[in-house]
Structure formats: C-alpha cells, structure tokens
Amino acid sequence: MEQYIAMRKLFAALVLSLLVVLSLGCLNKAEESAPLAPAASTVLRFNNQPSINQNEYAAFTCQLNVSRGSGLDGKEIHWSIDNVHKDSTRTLWGYAILNLSMADTQQLTVGKHILKASFDGDSDYSPSNATAVFQVKPAATPTPTPSASPSPSAEPEHRSINLNAPSAAHSGRIDVSGTHSGLKGNENIYVFVKPQNNDTWKLQSPPLVYVNGTFSASIDFDKPAGGGMRYDVLALITGSRFDAGTTLTKLPSSAAESRTAITVT
C-alpha cells in the first residue's frame, strides 16, 4: 500500500512539472510575438528662399515636426546640394539651419540647384526628408566710376547687433531674439552668459541666424542658491569659431556686440 501511495505522489509531481514547463513556453512565445510599438511619423519641410546670389552669404532653414505635432529638438539633419553632402546640423525646437559662406555660394553655378535635407530617424521617430529647387543669381556688378571724376572715399561698412532680452526670468531655459546687420560669410553670432560676480563667460547653444537680419537663441540658467542672481548676457559678431558650452575668461575680438543683464530667480 505504501508503495502505491509513493507512486501516486511521484506521478503527481511529474504532471505538475510538465504543466510549469508548458506555461513558461507559452509565456516566452507570447513575449517573442508581441509587436514593437511603431515609431512616430515625422514631417520635414523647408522655410527656404527662392533664390540666392553668388559670392554672398546665404542660409536655408528647415523644420522637423512630429506629424500634426510639435518640433523635435536635438535631431541631426543632413544637408546636400545637387546630391553633394554639405553639412550636418541639429535641430533646436524643430528648426535646423544650413549656412553658406561667400566661398560656398561662389562655387555654385548660375541657375537652378536642388537642395535636400534628410532625417535618418531613430528608435522613436521615423525618417523623413524634404527637397526644394532654388535659383542662384550672378553677383551684382558694381557700376564703374567715370575716370574723369575722382573716386569717392569708401564709407566704413555699418556693423551692428542688438539683443532683446527680459530684465528678469526664472531659472531654466528662456528664449531671446535680436537683429543684426553687416554680417559677413566668415563670421558668426554667439551669445555668452556669466554671473556678475564671476569672470568666466559660458557660450550658449548657437543661435539661429536668418538672412532677413534677425536671430533667435535660447539661454539656460541654473537655479540660483539662496535667492536671485544677476547675469550678464552678451551677443556679438566675431570671426572666431566656438562650440556650445565653451567657457572663456577673455572674450574674442568682435565686429559688434550688445550687452544686457537679467535677474534670475
């Protein structure tokens, strides 16, 4: 009788083990067959100008948005002209910009050219691209001065930059804007920030510079400890080149600059 009971217990244990193995196999199969969430679709479009001039500074702007949604930040955009890669830039609030120097536009032949911007996509967002046709016009030919008349002295080129910013703000990221004139193809606009009790300037993310004489930028402020803090903010035009996050105790030489102060709470 005892042998019979032992045999029944052994049989029950084997059946239970088989059921556990079968259930684990079903769970693994269900996990393997579970579909991955699809990547969100994106839309890439140009805010471009229909024509540019040879031997003059030019810029093209594109915008990367989630379909029927907001702009994507920090996504890499690849630029090409006539299927030749030109540059790769990252989006800021959905916008990316391709700057062409005077040397770049001088190399483009007069006539139509094809501009393409593309986003390769990632695990969260699908790829997208945009294509546009733009016209290159010949550089303007200066009118010759009659030899009988004395050549007038050339007036100094007017250079200016003006920064518009609030006098007070909360910690975090704030948006500022401004105007510029006389910007050359080999020059850049930068925005530097430092606490008023400090000698170290920190370079913010490169601003978006537009050919209509305006620019926009974002400034990141840390939350001050123990109350408000006063910051010096400087926008300048310079021929020097820097990466975002660069710190300096001596500012580069500039063609024009604009300063303001912001109290951060």
C-alpha positions as CSV (number, residue, x, y, z in Angstrom):
1,M,0.0,0.0,0.0
2,E,2.8,2.4,0.9
3,Q,4.5,1.7,-2.5
4,Y,1.2,2.6,-4.2
5,I,0.9,5.9,-2.4
6,A,4.6,6.8,-3.3
7,M,3.9,6.0,-6.9
8,R,0.9,8.3,-7.0
9,K,2.9,11.2,-5.4
10,L,5.7,10.7,-8.0
11,F,3.1,10.8,-10.8
12,A,1.5,14.0,-9.5
13,A,4.9,15.7,-9.2
14,L,5.7,14.8,-12.8
15,V,2.4,16.2,-14.1
16,L,2.9,19.4,-12.2
17,S,6.4,19.9,-13.6
18,L,5.1,19.3,-17.1
19,L,2.4,22.0,-16.7
20,V,5.0,24.5,-15.4
21,V,7.3,23.9,-18.5
22,L,4.3,24.3,-20.9
23,S,3.2,27.5,-19.2
24,L,6.7,29.0,-19.4
25,G,6.9,28.1,-23.1
26,C,3.6,29.8,-23.8
27,L,4.8,33.0,-21.9
28,N,8.1,33.1,-23.9
29,K,6.2,32.7,-27.1
30,A,3.8,35.4,-26.3
31,E,6.7,37.8,-25.4
32,E,8.5,37.0,-28.6
33,S,5.4,37.5,-30.7
34,A,4.4,40.8,-29.0
35,P,4.6,43.6,-31.7
36,L,7.0,46.5,-31.2
37,A,5.4,50.0,-30.9
38,P,5.7,51.8,-34.3
39,A,8.0,54.8,-34.5
40,A,6.1,58.1,-34.6
41,S,6.0,59.6,-38.1
42,T,7.7,62.9,-38.8
43,V,7.4,65.7,-41.3
44,L,10.4,67.7,-42.6
45,R,9.7,71.0,-44.5
46,F,11.7,74.0,-45.8
47,N,11.4,77.6,-44.9
48,N,13.7,78.5,-47.8
49,Q,14.2,81.5,-50.0
50,P,13.6,81.0,-53.8
51,S,17.0,82.5,-54.9
52,I,20.4,83.5,-53.6
53,N,23.3,85.5,-55.1
54,Q,26.8,84.2,-55.9
55,N,29.5,85.4,-53.6
56,E,27.1,86.5,-50.9
57,Y,26.2,84.9,-47.5
58,A,23.1,82.7,-47.6
59,A,21.2,80.4,-45.3
60,F,18.4,77.8,-45.6
61,T,16.1,76.7,-42.7
62,C,14.1,73.5,-42.3
63,Q,11.6,72.4,-39.6
64,L,11.3,68.8,-38.3
65,N,7.9,68.1,-36.6
66,V,6.1,65.1,-35.4
67,S,3.1,64.6,-37.7
68,R,0.4,67.0,-36.5
69,G,2.6,67.8,-33.5
70,S,5.4,69.9,-32.2
71,G,9.1,70.3,-33.3
72,L,11.8,67.8,-32.4
73,D,14.9,69.0,-30.5
74,G,18.4,67.7,-31.0
75,K,17.8,65.7,-34.1
76,E,20.6,65.5,-36.8
77,I,19.7,66.9,-40.2
78,H,21.9,66.1,-43.2
79,W,22.1,68.7,-46.0
80,S,23.1,68.3,-49.6
81,I,23.1,70.4,-52.7
82,D,22.9,68.6,-56.1
83,N,23.4,65.3,-54.2
84,V,26.7,66.5,-52.7
85,H,26.8,66.5,-48.9
86,K,27.3,70.0,-47.4
87,D,26.8,69.8,-43.7
88,S,25.0,68.1,-40.8
89,T,23.3,70.3,-38.1
90,R,21.0,69.6,-35.2
91,T,17.5,70.9,-34.6
92,L,16.6,73.5,-32.0
93,W,12.8,73.5,-31.2
94,G,12.4,71.7,-34.5
95,Y,14.5,74.1,-36.6
96,A,17.8,73.4,-38.3
97,I,19.9,75.8,-40.4
98,L,22.4,75.5,-43.2
99,N,24.8,78.4,-43.5
100,L,26.6,79.1,-46.8
101,S,29.6,81.3,-46.8
102,M,30.6,83.6,-49.6
103,A,33.1,81.0,-50.8
104,D,30.3,78.3,-50.8
105,T,27.9,80.4,-53.0
106,Q,30.7,81.5,-55.3
107,Q,31.2,77.8,-56.2
108,L,27.6,77.4,-57.3
109,T,26.9,78.0,-60.9
110,V,24.2,80.4,-62.0
111,G,20.9,78.6,-62.5
112,K,18.8,76.1,-60.6
113,H,20.0,73.7,-57.9
114,I,18.4,71.1,-55.8
115,L,18.6,71.4,-52.0
116,K,17.8,68.3,-49.8
117,A,17.5,67.9,-46.1
118,S,17.0,64.5,-44.5
119,F,16.4,63.0,-41.1
120,D,17.6,59.3,-40.8
121,G,15.1,58.5,-38.0
122,D,15.7,56.7,-34.7
123,S,14.0,54.2,-32.4
124,D,11.3,56.7,-31.6
125,Y,10.7,58.7,-34.8
126,S,10.5,57.6,-38.5
127,P,12.9,59.1,-41.1
128,S,11.8,61.9,-43.4
129,N,13.3,64.3,-46.0
130,A,12.5,67.4,-48.0
131,T,13.6,68.6,-51.4
132,A,13.5,72.1,-52.9
133,V,14.7,73.9,-56.0
134,F,16.4,77.2,-55.6
135,Q,17.9,79.7,-58.0
136,V,21.4,81.1,-58.0
137,K,21.8,84.5,-59.5
138,P,25.1,86.1,-60.6
139,A,26.8,88.5,-58.2
140,A,25.9,92.1,-58.8
141,T,28.4,94.0,-61.0
142,P,29.4,97.4,-59.5
143,T,28.8,100.4,-61.7
144,P,32.2,101.8,-62.9
145,T,33.0,105.3,-61.8
146,P,33.9,107.7,-64.7
147,S,37.7,108.1,-64.9
148,A,37.3,111.9,-65.1
149,S,35.7,112.0,-61.7
150,P,37.7,111.4,-58.5
151,S,36.9,108.2,-56.7
152,P,34.9,108.9,-53.6
153,S,36.3,107.5,-50.3
154,A,34.6,104.3,-49.3
155,E,32.4,104.7,-46.3
156,P,33.0,102.3,-43.4
157,E,30.7,99.3,-43.5
158,H,28.0,99.5,-40.9
159,R,28.1,96.6,-38.5
160,S,25.6,96.2,-35.7
161,I,23.9,93.7,-33.4
162,N,21.0,94.2,-31.0
163,L,19.9,91.7,-28.3
164,N,16.3,91.8,-27.0
165,A,16.0,90.0,-23.6
166,P,13.8,90.4,-20.5
167,S,15.3,92.1,-17.4
168,A,14.1,89.2,-15.2
169,A,13.4,85.5,-15.7
170,H,13.0,82.2,-13.9
171,S,15.7,79.5,-13.9
172,G,15.7,77.1,-16.8
173,R,15.6,77.9,-20.5
174,I,14.4,81.3,-21.8
175,D,14.2,82.5,-25.4
176,V,15.8,85.7,-26.6
177,S,15.9,87.4,-30.1
178,G,17.7,90.2,-31.8
179,T,18.7,91.9,-35.0
180,H,22.0,92.2,-36.9
181,S,23.4,93.9,-40.0
182,G,26.7,93.7,-41.9
183,L,27.3,90.0,-41.0
184,K,29.9,88.5,-43.4
185,G,30.0,85.0,-44.6
186,N,33.0,84.0,-42.5
187,E,31.6,85.4,-39.3
188,N,29.3,84.1,-36.6
189,I,26.9,85.3,-34.0
190,Y,27.3,84.0,-30.5
191,V,25.6,84.6,-27.1
192,F,27.7,84.4,-23.9
193,V,26.4,84.4,-20.3
194,K,28.2,84.9,-16.9
195,P,27.2,85.7,-13.3
196,Q,28.0,89.3,-12.5
197,N,30.3,88.2,-9.6
198,N,32.2,85.8,-11.9
199,D,34.8,86.4,-14.7
200,T,34.0,83.2,-16.7
201,W,31.7,83.5,-19.7
202,K,29.9,80.5,-21.0
203,L,28.8,80.1,-24.6
204,Q,25.2,79.1,-25.1
205,S,23.8,77.0,-28.0
206,P,24.5,78.6,-31.3
207,P,21.6,80.9,-32.3
208,L,19.5,80.6,-35.4
209,V,20.6,83.3,-37.8
210,Y,18.3,84.4,-40.5
211,V,19.0,86.3,-43.8
212,N,16.4,88.9,-43.0
213,G,18.7,90.4,-40.4
214,T,17.3,88.7,-37.3
215,F,18.4,85.9,-34.9
216,S,17.0,83.9,-32.1
217,A,18.7,81.9,-29.3
218,S,18.0,80.1,-26.1
219,I,19.8,80.6,-22.7
220,D,20.0,78.0,-20.0
221,F,20.1,79.4,-16.4
222,D,20.8,77.3,-13.3
223,K,18.6,77.8,-10.3
224,P,20.4,80.2,-8.0
225,A,21.0,79.2,-4.5
226,G,19.6,81.4,-1.8
227,G,17.7,83.9,-3.9
228,G,18.0,85.8,-7.2
229,M,21.2,86.1,-9.2
230,R,22.2,88.8,-11.7
231,Y,23.7,87.6,-15.0
232,D,25.5,89.5,-17.8
233,V,24.4,88.5,-21.3
234,L,26.4,89.3,-24.4
235,A,25.6,88.9,-28.1
236,L,28.4,89.5,-30.5
237,I,29.6,89.2,-34.1
238,T,33.0,87.6,-34.5
239,G,35.2,85.8,-37.0
240,S,36.2,83.2,-34.3
241,R,34.5,79.8,-34.0
242,F,33.5,78.1,-30.8
243,D,31.5,75.0,-29.7
244,A,28.4,75.2,-27.4
245,G,29.4,75.1,-23.8
246,T,32.9,76.7,-24.3
247,T,34.0,78.8,-21.3
248,L,36.2,81.9,-21.7
249,T,37.7,84.4,-19.3
250,K,38.8,86.6,-22.2
251,L,36.2,87.4,-24.9
252,P,37.2,87.2,-28.6
253,S,37.6,90.3,-30.7
254,S,34.2,91.3,-32.2
255,A,32.9,93.5,-35.0
256,A,29.8,94.4,-33.0
257,E,28.3,93.5,-29.7
258,S,25.2,94.1,-27.5
259,R,25.0,93.6,-23.7
260,T,22.2,93.3,-21.2
261,A,21.6,92.0,-17.7
262,I,19.0,89.5,-16.5
263,T,18.0,88.8,-12.8
264,V,17.2,85.0,-12.5
265,T,15.1,83.7,-9.6
